[in-house]
Amino acid sequence: MNREAGHRVGAMTDTAGQAAPSGDAPHYSDRPNRSPWIAQFEPDGAPRPLGGDATADVVIVGAGIAGIATAFFLLRECPGRVLLVERDRVARGASGRNAGQLTTYFERPLSQLAERFGWELAGEAQRGFEDAHELLDLMVATSGATVRVERFSGHMGMFNRHHLEVHLSSLLIRERTGLPPQTCLVSEDAEFLPELPARFAGLYDVVPRARIRELLEVDDERYAAVLSARAGCANSGLLCQQVLRHLERGFSERFHYADHTDAELIVVGDDGVVVHARGHRIMASRAVLCTNGFVDHVVEDGAGSPIRLAEEQRIVGRVAYMSAFVEETRRSPVSISYIRNTVIGGETPYVYVTRRTYDRQGDTVTLTCMGGPEYPFHDPVYERESPFPGSLLAAMDEEVRPFAQPARPPGLPYDFHWHGLMGYNGCGIRIVGAHPRHNRLLYNLGCNGVGFLPSIYGGHRVARILAGESPAPSIFDPR
């Protein structure tokens, strides 16, 4: 299911960039940054920083889901030695501070990708993301991970002809490329129903308005259409911890992990790569950057010239804000997003809600998560533990809570409120593969706010490249 393409910035703000609930909205004080996923983490044990110079065939920078997936598939595909380095502890970045969704959409509609890259490449890219469901299952089964993985249908609410035509155009691309169909329902009393072009016939079904409200779980009469697709949820951070434990046990002779090891400088030469970290040097044949947060290290060639990606592919930071409340009554899991722009790509962001089964010590409950607001990050350092602004929580309580649980009264406390620094780029497309002029440097980065399945796909593709395969050209190729 495609979300509105990358336009959540500026959510719920006034011109000063502060949250702006209405005058009668409940007041919330600033709250601790508390992620429900990190709350489920297992003990890390003592820090294990790099203690001296090291060598490896491949060094992977970043131990979030992208780095862990890359290491997992690389160790399966290649016989060489792998060193994974992390500046903090495993999965303490975006992988532990996200919305926890299993999604396979892009931050741009598939039809727009087809216009730029052609329908074949767009379709293959979409297929790769969707096949990552099976790659995730392989990681879980092979590692013996006990992390809960739930799958269900996700729904997106639309309220005008423009929304519907954009996403029906994407369904045409899916049909043309042989991708599994998705379900689109349109209310029988939608004003724009008679205006839909004939080319979309057969891509949607007409249903009573009550069915639209049932799927979206709201009584808002604006919404007249729903797009449904395979979705799910899981704790990607806990998965990272459990897969890392498996890799250390199963590949102890050729896999090593170092945390509290910040890669400050990466020098890519003709004969190899040198990573400078903690005053030590790591010599390797290849390096893979899996830093899905704000990239703050230096990458250069042997002459000291910077190595960069194309401008639109360069990663920048954006802080995403989410909150969640526990419901003691067990409810079925679901994810729902609600378009609020009149035109996709406008300034009013969509909001999203994900409901899941949540395991706590001693019991299991329903956790309802909600989000939407994201802001560009410009400060030199992102403070992961900085408080969650009470004014923003008040705005979310006013604007998103009615979507998340209409029966929940306003002003109640939230069990979790967290923010995380995500890595975005201008093209809205993940970067996977070798740099075009420095093939010893590879990338698996750019979360773009679309769940962690693309990170797993990227890890598998990078592993195939390092195993000697030459994958067909892709929209993910670094430029």
Secondary structure, 3 states (H helix, E strand, C coil): CCCCCCCCECCCECCCCCECCCCCCCCCCCECCECCCHHHCCCCCCCCCCCCCEEEEEEEECCCHHHHHHHHHHHHHCCCCEEEECCCCCCCCHHHCCCCECCCCCCCCHHHHHHHHCHHHHHHHHHHHHHHHHHHHHHHHHHCCCCCEEEEEEEEEECCHHHHHHHHHHHHHHHHCCCCCCEEEEECCCCCHHHCCHHHCCCCEEECHHHHHHHHCCCCCCCCEEEEEEEEEECHHHHHHHHHHHHHHHCCCCEEEECCCCEEEEEECCCCEEEEECCEEEEEEEEEECCCCCCCCEEEECCCCECCCCHHHCCEEEEEEEEEEEECCCCCCEEEEECCCCCCCCCCCCEEEEEEEEEECCEEEEEEEEEEEEEECCCCCCCCCCCECHHHHHHHHHHCHHHHCCCCCCCCCCCEEEEEEEEECCCCCCEEEECCCCCCEEEEECCCCCCCHHHHHHHHHHHHHHCCCCCCCCCCCCC
